[in-house]
Amino acid sequence: MTFYLFGIRSFPKLWKSNPYLGLGPGHSYVSLFLSDSCGTRSQQRLFSLKTMSPQNTKATNLIAKARYLRKEEGSNKQVSSVPHFFSAGAAKKRSQMNPQSKDQALPSVRNTIQLPTQPLNSEEWDKLKADFKGKTSFERFIISQMAHSHSSVDVAKSLLAWVAAKNNGIVSYDLLVRYLYLCVFHMQTSEVIDVFEIMKARYKTLELGGYTLLIQGLIHSDRWRESLLLLEDIKKVITPSKKNYNDCIQGALLHQDINTAWNLYQELLGQDIVPMLETLKAFFDFGKDIKDDNYSNKLLDILSYLRNNKLYPGESFAHSIKTWFESGQCLGCGKTIESIQLSPEEYEFLKGRIMRDVIDGGDQYKNTTPQELKRFENFIKSCPPFDIVIDGLNVAKMFPKARESQVLLNVVSQLAKQNLRLLVLGRKHMLRQSFQWRKDEMAEVQKQASCFFADNISKDDPFLLYATLHSGNHCRFITKDLMRDHKACLPDAKTQRLFFKWQQGHQLAIINRFPGSKLTFQHILSYDTVVQTTGDSWHIPYDEDVVERYSYEVPTKWLCLHQKT
């Protein structure tokens, strides 16, 4: 069964503390679906969902069936090409079928100037300004173009440092907020915090765009609760937007504060604001690993809200609902199966043990210098949590007949389309032009993912484990390595069992046979494959006689024993 998966720190403190009591100028600116079997489904009985057992090969995914049904049964029956008036996409199709002639507005003549791709020094900025022929402010024009083009943060920083040097350490609000936009877009959390401190010192209040950007940037940091204070500041002037609430809710869920997330959601509804579907999806994504009747009832309330307000989830949201609904229950007797996900206590225990016994103390990493490990630790601490960590060299060698940089770029590009925060781990030789590694393809990889390239003698695995564990329990990793050496480094059976359980719940394996095709991942089970009991029932995984199972594999067959009453 397969599923489709669908640094610059130390901002120069050149600005003087010059409190400004008025409002700043108004410039508003505008997240693997998994399961198999013993077969699982939700505890809820308020509605039903057809599920398929491992043996039922004729069962059809209802969502996919709805998407791809194009004509009635019978090859001779014709289906009208004109879409139903109320069907999704009908208006766009009608406009394409009935184009109206319109005078095409001529593009406005704009000053053309080449945006720098590397930080400039003061003399270089002076020269660029001298060549500027526009009537608007050079500084405002450049930072606006940088924001539009999503220029790198370090280039924009060099612009602001140049401005500050020429203005007694003062940078205008307009430039500062556009720089903030770039920091948020590139998820440079440390820089967001630096700008936040500057703004707190200089401005008593901000305009809505500034608040929105700061909230969006802070939720990924340890100071995420300060985004809640910014939300309160907005309330003093205007009702916060659904985007403001969404960001704060996402931050609360990211940091495991369920109560705050629910309270914000209820507050949002109390303001008669229709929440973003992204917000509702976040609750279901978080809920698939929560075995709590109270939480489940709240998710059912969200489903009722969708019905009552005639809201329709997108495909990704629908899969999130389906994953939650099917997770954690035996199809045979309806009893809840033990989750593959570690409890918070188990996760922290395992994280500490791996850091101590594998990463810091493993002899197999003698080729990785302490200095390089320290450099990597500092890099990870400066980044927001990742969603997926990729063993770049391992992934690139999946298809021996394909160019390695092309394979890696294909994987990164498809994952980046899902708005996932990616980290690619590699070796420095991957950046040198060669037959297997093209510089232009590796440049594209670096645009779509954060990257860390270790010395060529270093081992990749300690970096992979460190980055995944540091990012949190939601983070997955991609490698073909089975991690058996790492498990062997752990000192006792309990820790080894937890490591294997964590590995099963977080390691993604690409199972495509053809390079360039859409990524297919081997799914992750939602339940743990161990003998378990719920009191009046036993669930026992067992091996088929004809199957030879390796030690790192688990059975796919289950015996369900339920005491009759």
DRENZARO-414556 format. One record per residue (C-alpha): residue in three letters; z, x, y. Coordinates in steps of 0.05 Angstrom, whole numbers, plus 5000, padded with zeros to 4 digits. Each point is the difference from the previous one (the first is absolute). Layout:
   type     c3     c1     c2
    Ala      Z      X      Y
...
This chain:
   type     c3     c1     c2
    Met   5000   5000   5000
    Thr   4980   5030   5066
    Phe   5013   4985   5073
    Tyr   4962   5022   5062
    Leu   5039   5032   5054
    Phe   4974   4966   5047
    Gly   5208   5408   5345
    Ile   5003   5009   5061
    Arg   5073   5004   5016
    Ser   5038   5024   5062
    Phe   4964   4962   5055
    Pro   5008   5044   5062
    Lys   5055   4969   5041
    Leu   4964   5010   5066
    Trp   5019   4933   5028
    Lys   5059   4998   5047
    Ser   5052   4947   4991
    Asn   4977   4954   5055
    Pro   5026   4930   4986
    Tyr   4952   4946   5021
    Leu   5030   4932   5007
    Gly   4938   4957   5003
    Leu   4952   4975   4947
    Gly   4947   5049   4977
    Pro   4927   4984   5012
    Gly   4974   4944   4956
    His   4960   5030   4944
    Ser   5007   4960   4936
    Tyr   4974   5029   4936
    Val   4983   4971   4962
    Ser   5064   5031   4622
    Leu   4962   5010   4801
    Phe   5014   4940   4970
    Leu   5033   5011   4933
    Ser   5019   4963   4932
    Asp   4988   4995   4923
    Ser   5036   4983   4943
    Cys   5049   4974   4964
    Gly   4972   4957   5055
    Thr   5042   4982   5059
    Arg   5009   4943   5049
    Ser   5048   4975   5052
    Gln   5064   4961   4987
    Gln   4978   4945   5048
    Arg   4981   4933   4969
    Leu   4980   4961   5062
    Phe   4927   5013   4985
    Ser   4960   5031   4944
    Leu   4951   5057   4994
    Lys   4955   5013   4940
    Thr   5011   5070   4974
    Met   4966   5038   4944
    Ser   5032   5034   4942
    Pro   4976   5068   4975
    Gln   4961   4965   4944
    Asn   4967   4948   5044
    Thr   4936   5037   5018
    Lys   4966   4936   5023
    Ala   5049   4987   5056
    Thr   4970   5005   5069
    Asn   5031   5022   5065
    Leu   5002   4937   5042
    Ile   4990   5036   5066
    Ala   4941   5040   4975
    Lys   4970   4937   4969
    Ala   5004   4964   5066
    Arg   4967   5058   5036
    Tyr   4942   5010   4954
    Leu   4982   4929   4981
    Arg   4932   4992   5032
    Lys   4966   4942   4963
    Glu   5014   4941   4955
    Glu   4996   5007   4925
    Gly   4929   4996   4976
    Ser   4948   5049   5022
    Asn   4952   4946   5024
    Lys   5046   4970   5052
    Gln   4987   5024   5070
    Val   5055   5014   5050
    Ser   4987   4990   5074
    Ser   4998   5064   5041
    Val   5031   4963   5058
    Pro   5075   5010   4999
    His   5048   4941   5004
    Phe   5019   4986   5071
    Phe   5074   5016   4988
    Ser   4991   5057   4951
    Ala   5023   5070   5020
    Gly   4945   5039   5035
    Ala   4957   4939   5012
    Ala   4999   5007   5076
    Lys   4978   5073   4996
    Lys   4945   4982   4951
    Arg   4975   4944   5044
    Ser   4997   5046   5060
    Gln   4960   5050   4959
    Met   4953   4945   4978
    Asn   4991   4973   5071
    Pro   4998   5060   5047
    Gln   4996   4983   5073
    Ser   4962   5043   5048
    Lys   5044   5030   5052
    Asp   4987   5049   5055
    Gln   5028   5065   4976
    Ala   5047   5029   5052
    Leu   4984   5070   5018
    Pro   5055   5050   4983
    Ser   5039   5021   5060
    Val   4985   5069   5025
    Arg   5060   5044   4986
    Asn   5016   5071   5015
    Thr   4985   5040   4938
    Ile   5046   5058   4984
    Gln   5013   5037   4935
    Leu   5070   4988   4975
    Pro   5034   5064   4977
    Thr   5016   5006   4926
    Gln   5051   5055   5009
    Pro   5058   5007   5049
    Leu   4979   5030   5067
    Asn   5038   5046   5045
    Ser   5008   4990   5075
    Glu   4937   5037   5020
    Glu   4958   4961   4950
    Trp   5026   4933   5025
    Asp   4986   5023   5072
    Lys   4927   5015   4981
    Leu   4991   4934   4963
    Lys   5027   4962   5061
    Ala   4953   5038   5046
    Asp   4941   4978   4957
    Phe   5022   4927   5003
    Lys   4956   4957   5045
    Gly   5033   4932   4991
    Lys   5031   4960   5056
    Thr   5063   4983   4961
    Ser   5060   5045   4987
    Phe   4980   5057   4954
    Glu   5067   5000   4964
    Arg   5000   4924   4989
    Phe   4927   5001   4976
    Ile   5013   5057   4950
    Ile   5063   4970   4970
    Ser   4966   4932   4995
    Gln   4941   5031   4963
    Met   5048   5037   4955
    Ala   5036   4936   4983
    His   4934   4965   4986
    Ser   4976   5058   4956
    His   5067   5010   4967
    Ser   5002   5074   5020
    Ser   5052   5045   4969
    Val   5069   4999   5029
    Asp   5002   5075   5014
    Val   4937   4995   5044
    Ala   5030   4942   5040
    Lys   5065   5039   5006
    Ser   4964   5059   5032
    Leu   4972   4952   5052
    Leu   5068   4972   5017
    Ala   5031   5070   5004
    Trp   4944   5019   5049
    Val   5013   4938   5042
    Ala   5075   5012   5000
    Ala   4991   5073   5021
    Lys   4960   4978   5061
    Asn   5047   4942   5019
    Asn   5070   5031   5000
    Gly   5012   4977   4929
    Ile   4980   4928   5012
    Val   4951   4962   4956
    Ser   4981   4930   5019
    Tyr   5019   4940   4958
    Asp   4927   4984   4988
    Leu   4987   5068   4968
    Leu   5065   4999   4962
    Val   4989   4933   4967
    Arg   4930   5018   4978
    Tyr   5027   5064   4969
    Leu   5052   4957   4966
    Tyr   4943   4957   4972
    Leu   4969   5062   4967
    Cys   5068   5022   4972
    Val   5009   4931   4969
    Phe   4929   4997   4973
    His   5007   5068   4966
    Met   5072   4982   4978
    Gln   5029   5061   5034
    Thr   5071   4975   4997
    Ser   5032   5061   5031
    Glu   4954   4995   5060
    Val   5015   4925   5007
    Ile   5074   5016   5005
    Asp   4986   5054   5053
    Val   4961   4951   5043
    Phe   5054   4948   4988
    Glu   5053   5047   5028
    Ile   4957   5015   5061
    Met   4988   4926   5014
    Lys   5074   4984   4993
    Ala   5016   5053   5051
    Arg   4947   4980   5050
    Tyr   4993   4924   4995
    Lys   5052   4945   5000
    Thr   4949   4951   4971
    Leu   4930   5004   4972
    Glu   4941   4953   4995
    Leu   4986   4963   4935
    Gly   4948   5050   4975
    Gly   5049   5058   5006
    Tyr   5054   4961   4962
    Thr   4951   4980   4946
    Leu   4977   5072   4989
    Leu   5070   5027   4998
    Ile   5022   4948   4949
    Gln   4940   5014   4957
    Gly   5013   5074   5002
    Leu   5075   5000   4990
    Ile   5003   4956   4937
    His   4978   5059   4957
    Ser   5057   5044   5023
    Asp   5074   5006   4987
    Arg   5009   4969   5069
    Trp   4965   4936   4980
    Arg   5059   4957   5022
    Glu   4985   5018   5072
    Ser   4936   4959   4992
    Leu   5047   4939   4995
    Leu   5030   5019   5067
    Leu   4930   5003   5030
    Leu   4987   4931   4971
    Glu   5061   4975   5037
    Asp   4974   5031   5065
    Ile   4935   4961   4992
    Lys   5039   4935   4991
    Lys   5032   5009   5068
    Val   4931   4990   5032
    Ile   4955   4964   4950
    Thr   4997   4974   4929
    Pro   4982   5058   4954
    Ser   4933   4995   4965
    Lys   4989   4990   4926
    Lys   4979   5073   4998
    Asn   5067   5022   5029
    Tyr   5037   4959   4948
    Asn   4954   5025   4944
    Asp   5013   5073   5017
    Cys   5075   4991   5003
    Ile   5000   4962   4934
    Gln   4957   5053   4967
    Gly   5048   5053   5025
    Ala   5060   4963   4971
    Leu   4967   4992   4932
    Leu   4977   5072   5001
    His   5073   5021   5009
    Gln   5027   4950   4949
    Asp   5035   4956   5051
    Ile   4983   4932   4969
    Asn   5049   4959   5042
    Thr   4972   5026   5066
    Ala   4929   4985   4977
    Trp   5017   4928   4981
    Asn   5039   4988   5064
    Leu   4940   5024   5041
    Tyr   4954   4955   4960
    Gln   5044   4939   5012
    Glu   5004   5018   5074
    Leu   4924   5004   5003
    Leu   4993   4931   4969
    Gly   5053   4973   5048
    Gln   4955   5021   5057
    Asp   4943   4958   4971
    Ile   4960   5064   4989
    Val   4952   5000   4942
    Pro   5015   5065   4963
    Met   4946   5050   4981
    Leu   4978   4994   4928
    Glu   5015   5075   4996
    Thr   5073   4983   5014
    Leu   5004   4949   4943
    Lys   4964   5047   4953
    Ala   5052   5054   5014
    Phe   5055   4954   4974
    Phe   4962   4989   4934
    Asp   4984   5073   4992
    Phe   5074   5017   5010
    Gly   5021   4942   4954
    Lys   4962   5021   4938
    Asp   5056   5049   4983
    Ile   5057   4954   5021
    Lys   5032   4959   4945
    Asp   5041   4952   5043
    Asp   4997   4924   4999
    Asn   5017   4995   5074
    Tyr   4943   5046   5019
    Ser   4953   4963   4953
    Asn   5018   4934   5033
    Lys   4983   5029   5068
    Leu   4932   5022   4975
    Leu   4988   4929   4975
    Asp   5017   4976   5069
    Ile   4945   5045   5027
    Leu   4951   4968   4951
    Ser   5021   4932   5025
    Tyr   4989   5025   5071
    Leu   4929   5020   4983
    Arg   4987   4931   4970
    Asn   5032   4961   5057
    Asn   4962   5040   5053
    Lys   4935   5003   4962
    Leu   4999   5076   5000
    Tyr   4958   5037   4949
    Pro   5018   5070   4975
    Gly   4947   5053   4995
    Glu   4982   5031   4933
    Ser   5050   5057   5007
    Phe   5056   4951   5018
    Ala   4980   4955   4942
    His   5007   5059   4952
    Ser   5069   5015   5029
    Ile   5022   4929   4986
    Lys   4971   5003   4930
    Thr   5033   5067   4986
    Trp   5068   4973   5022
    Phe   4992   4935   4961
    Glu   4982   5035   4935
    Ser   5049   5058   5005
    Gly   5061   5007   4957
    Gln   5001   4945   4947
    Cys   4981   4996   4926
    Leu   4945   4950   4986
    Gly   5031   4985   4932
    Cys   5069   4977   5021
    Gly   5002   5002   5076
    Lys   5055   5052   5003
    Thr   4999   5053   5055
    Ile   4979   5069   4976
    Glu   5032   5063   5028
    Ser   4959   5026   5060
    Ile   4964   5066   4997
    Gln   5026   5014   5070
    Leu   5064   5040   5008
    Ser   5059   4971   5036
    Pro   5017   5032   5067
    Glu   5058   5037   4967
    Glu   4956   5025   4942
    Tyr   4946   5022   5049
    Glu   5048   5041   5043
    Phe   5031   5031   4938
    Leu   4932   5020   4972
    Lys   4975   5025   5067
    Gly   5060   5046   5007
    Arg   4993   5027   4929
    Ile   4926   5014   5007
    Met   5010   5034   5066
    Arg   5054   5044   4971
    Asp   4977   5013   4928
    Val   4924   4998   5006
    Ile   4978   5017   5071
    Asp   5053   5048   5022
    Gly   5020   5029   4933
    Gly   4939   4996   4955
    Asp   4978   5069   4974
    Gln   4929   4973   4991
    Tyr   4993   5000   5076
    Lys   5013   5074   5008
    Asn   4929   5008   5029
    Thr   5019   4953   5058
    Thr   5038   5038   5053
    Pro   5063   4972   5032
    Gln   4966   5009   5068
    Glu   4942   4955   4979
    Leu   5047   4947   4972
    Lys   5037   5001   5066
    Arg   4935   4993   5038
    Phe   4982   4941   4957
    Glu   5069   4967   5008
    Asn   4993   5005   5076
    Phe   4930   4970   4996
    Ile   5024   4940   4959
    Lys   5060   4987   5045
    Ser   4953   4996   5060
    Cys   4958   4946   4968
    Pro   5014   4926   4988
    Pro   5008   4978   4927
    Phe   4936   5002   4959
    Asp   4974   4945   4955
    Ile   4961   5045   4952
    Val   5004   5075   4988
    Ile   4937   5030   4969
    Asp   4996   5064   4960
    Gly   4935   5021   5033
    Leu   4978   5055   4953
    Asn   5017   4960   4939
    Val   4963   4938   5024
    Ala   4940   5041   5023
    Lys   4989   5026   4929
    Met   4997   4931   4968
    Phe   4924   5001   4994
    Pro   4979   5070   4978
    Lys   4926   4989   5017
    Ala   5014   4975   5071
    Arg   5015   5043   5062
    Glu   5076   5004   5007
    Ser   5004   4987   5075
    Gln   4955   4939   4992
    Val   5045   4971   4945
    Leu   5062   5010   5042
    Leu   4967   4969   5062
    Asn   4979   4940   4959
    Val   5071   4988   4976
    Val   5031   5009   5069
    Ser   4948   4956   5034
    Gln   5010   4941   4953
    Leu   5075   5004   5006
    Ala   4997   5007   5076
    Lys   4963   4934   5005
    Gln   5063   4966   4975
    Asn   5039   5025   5061
    Leu   5044   5043   4955
    Arg   5036   5061   5028
    Leu   4972   5058   4959
    Leu   5021   5072   4987
    Val   4952   5048   4967
    Leu   5030   5063   4970
    Gly   4954   5059   4988
    Arg   4989   5075   5001
    Lys   4973   5041   5058
    His   4937   5020   4962
    Met   4978   4927   5004
    Leu   4987   5010   5075
    Arg   4951   5058   4989
    Gln   4926   4982   4996
    Ser   4975   5006   4928
    Phe   4956   4964   4950
    Gln   5058   4956   4979
    Trp   5034   4993   5067
    Arg   4959   4978   5061
    Lys   5033   5008   5067
    Asp   4972   4935   5029
    Glu   5027   4959   4941
    Met   5068   5032   5005
    Ala   5000   4986   5075
    Glu   4989   4926   4984
    Val   5058   5003   4950
    Gln   5045   5027   5055
    Lys   4980   4944   5048
    Gln   5021   4946   4951
    Ala   5063   5031   4971
    Ser   5055   5047   5017
    Cys   4988   5066   4963
    Phe   5041   5061   4980
    Phe   4966   5061   4971
    Ala   5045   5048   4964
    Asp   4987   5073   4984
    Asn   4952   5009   4942
    Ile   5054   5030   4955
    Ser   5047   4941   5010
    Lys   5014   4943   4952
    Asp   4981   4930   5023
    Asp   5051   4961   4960
    Pro   5064   5015   5040
    Phe   4964   4978   5063
    Leu   4976   4936   4966
    Leu   5069   4981   4975
    Tyr   5034   5018   5066
    Ala   4952   4959   5043
    Thr   5001   4939   4955
    Leu   5076   4998   4993
    His   5011   5014   5074
    Ser   4954   4942   5020
    Gly   5042   4949   4963
    Asn   4998   4956   4938
    His   4936   4964   5023
    Cys   4959   5064   4999
    Arg   4951   5012   4942
    Phe   4966   5065   4979
    Ile   4932   5016   4969
    Thr   4992   5056   4949
    Lys   4978   5008   4928
    Asp   5059   5046   4987
    Leu   5049   4968   4952
    Met   5060   5037   5031
    Arg   5030   5019   4932
    Asp   5023   5068   5026
    His   5038   4967   5056
    Lys   5035   4951   4953
    Ala   5020   5059   4956
    Cys   5034   5034   5061
    Leu   5049   4942   5007
    Pro   5068   5014   4970
    Asp   5017   4937   4960
    Ala   4971   4940   4964
    Lys   5020   4950   5054
    Thr   4963   5038   5055
    Gln   4939   5011   4956
    Arg   4998   4925   4985
    Leu   5004   4982   5073
    Phe   4946   5051   5017
    Phe   4953   4970   4948
    Lys   5015   4929   5024
    Trp   4987   5021   5072
    Gln   4936   5036   4979
    Gln   4974   4937   4964
    Gly   5014   4959   5062
    His   4967   5047   5050
    Gln   4944   5041   4968
    Leu   4930   4973   5009
    Ala   4944   5023   4954
    Ile   4927   4994   5019
    Ile   4960   4976   4940
    Asn   4929   4997   5028
    Arg   4948   5033   4956
    Phe   4947   5007   5054
    Pro   5006   5038   5066
    Gly   4986   4959   5062
    Ser   5018   4933   4969
    Lys   5055   4956   5026
    Leu   5069   5027   4983
    Thr   5034   4970   4940
    Phe   5073   5015   4987
    Gln   5038   4992   4936
    His   5051   4947   5017
    Ile   5075   5012   5005
    Leu   5045   4955   4958
    Ser   5049   4958   5039
    Tyr   5053   5005   4945
    Asp   5033   5056   4962
    Thr   4979   5011   4928
    Val   5068   5007   4966
    Val   5039   4959   4950
    Gln   5039   4949   5041
    Thr   5042   4938   4994
    Thr   5018   4942   5045
    Gly   5057   4973   4956
    Asp   4965   4947   4960
    Ser   4934   5037   4994
    Trp   4975   5069   4981
    His   4935   5033   5022
    Ile   4978   5058   4956
    Pro   4939   5043   5014
    Tyr   4968   5024   4935
    Asp   4943   5043   4975
    Glu   4942   4973   4961
    Asp   4990   5034   4933
    Val   4930   5023   5016
    Val   5018   5029   5068
    Glu   5021   5073   5009
    Arg   5043   5003   5062
    Tyr   5017   5065   5037
    Ser   5069   5012   5027
    Tyr   4980   4986   5072
    Glu   4969   4933   4981
    Val   5034   4932   4990
    Pro   4985   4943   4952
    Thr   4958   4941   5022
    Lys   5025   4950   4949
    Trp   5065   4961   5008
    Leu   5045   4961   4953
    Cys   5035   4942   5035
    Leu   5062   4974   4963
    His   5033   4938   5029
    Gln   5062   4966   4972
    Lys   4989   4926   4986
    Thr   5051   4952   5030
